[in-house]
């Protein structure tokens, strides 16, 4: 608000320019996704899905971990707050299951299985948040900044399909890699399915509200994926899902008004998008890009090695940030401009930086919304957390660049 006020008072931006991004689809899409997530959590459907999967596949520690990983990934496109998914659903669920299996840091038994489970679920949460525009609140900011620089608007389906293959490889491989590098002392978890069944019994049969929520969510996600073929945009799809929930009484408008993060995201992103767009218009971003390109060009590199260097700098500078949104706001536009100026494909450059803006949260215990709650559970020492984060980051980057580029070539993204 101060930034917009100063911009308008000094004459840098007229009202129409300062508030131009409030008519952008993406901030509204993420706000609507927050409202849908409120119904998802309120009805208990998220917990039911997670417990059901654990009851089916949680007999071993590895199976339990996979059930948590893919449950979280399944819910990711429906819950745009990674902190809410981690803190509201999966941290309590994972901790309850670990304690039920005799792994509790309060008793000095964190290494029995909890340390492995917590580390793995946290690591993969950074992957799932990068697989969908609606899986992390800051992803729409990347989309808008990319559109202002390249003129290309990345659709929900483009992002999801583009991230699908490298993302699934990371989700499948990460539990196996950590099973070797940071193994649990106990390989079996027979108590986990029992605990999950007990929780399902407490929930009882699916309520009418849960069924309505499931139908509304299925319609919304279906339209996000296929709606463009019928001329239905992402915001229209979300509004249809929200309308079903409001009319049926699954959630109320008062609850939507009380959803602070949704309105905070809408106002903050819209203001930031407008100001960031005019940094580009007024020449600051192009000037920065020109300077960096001059340095990179002096190295005599083709765009491919330059792409790797710029991406690595962008990724590992996240050690200096405690927020993915802050990192995107500060650096995404400039680094995207540099990649394009070096000759890299615009869509691939925008998508890569957008996805890795989530994945880079794997490195520290403060870098992304799911990190503080999982680290705060007390299962993993700080030094171990950082070592694993750095090691896994190398694997993630190699996968998204090594597998992503051929996949994006097949899709026609470059």
C-alpha positions, 0 to 999 in steps of 0.5 A: 500500500505504501509503494502504491501510494508513493508511486501515485503521489509522485506521479510515477504511476496513474491510478489505472496503472497502479491498480491495473493488476487487480484485474489480472486473473492470476491473483484472483485464481489463487484467492479463489483456490484458498476459499476452495481449500477452506471447504476441503479442510472444513469438511475433513475430506483432506484427512479422509483421503490421507488416512485412507491411502495410509490404511492401504499402503502404510504397512512398511515404513517405506510404504507409509512414507510413499502414502504420505508423499502421494497423498500430499501431492494429490491434495497439492493443486487444491490447497494453495498454501504449502504451510496450510497443507503441511501444518494443517494436515500432513504434519499432525498426520505424520507425527501421529503415525510416527508416535503410534509406531514408537518414534517420538523425539521426546523419548529419544526414538526419533531415528526409529522412523520419524526422522526419515518420514519427516525429512522425506515428506518435507522434501517432497512437499517442495516438489509437489508445490512446484508441480501446480500453479495452485499448489503454492501461493507465490506461483501465480506471481511467477506466471504474471511476471513471466507474462509481463516480460515474455508476453506468454501466459502460462496456463494451469494445464501447461504448468502441470503437464510440464512439471509432470514427468520430472516431478513424478520422478522426484516424488518416486525417487526421493523416498528411495534415495533417503531410505539409503542415505538417511535410513529408518531404524525400523523398516516395518510400521504395522501400527500405522494402518491400524491408527489410520483405520481408527481415525477413519472410524472416528470420521464415520461415513462420508458426509453430504458436505464431503460428497459435495466438496469432492464433486466441486473439486472434481469439476474445478480441477477438470475445468482447469485441465480441459476447460480451455478446449471449451473456452472456460478460463481458470478463474471461471472454473474456480468460481463454478466450484466456489459457487457450488460450495456457497449455494450448498452451504458447505462454506459461507461467505463469512468464512471466505471473508475471514480467510485472511491469507486469500485477501492478503495474497490478492492485494499484495500480489496485485500491487507487487505485479503492477509495480514489478511490471513497470520496473520492466516498462521503465527500463530497470530490468532490461538494464540489469539484464543487459549488464549480466548478459554482458558478463555471461557473453564475455565468457563466450558461452552458448545459451545452454551452459549460460542457462545452467549458470544463471539457474544455479545462481538463482536457486542457491541464492535462496539461502539468503531468503526466508520466503519463496514469494520474497525471492520471486519478487526480488529476483525472478523478473531479472533472472528471466530477462537474463535467460531470454537475453542469452537466447534461452526459450522464453516458455521453458525459462519462465517455467523452470524458474517458476518450478525451482522457486518452490524446489529451492525451499528444500535447502533450509529449515526456513526457506519455504512454508512447510519447513518451519513446522516440519523442522520444529517437530524435533525429529531432525538435527539442524546440521543434518537438515541442511546437509540433506537439503543441499544433497537433494537439491543437486538431484532435483536440479539435475532431474528438472533440467536433465529430464525436463528439457527433453520432456518440454521438447516433446511437448513443443515448449521449445 
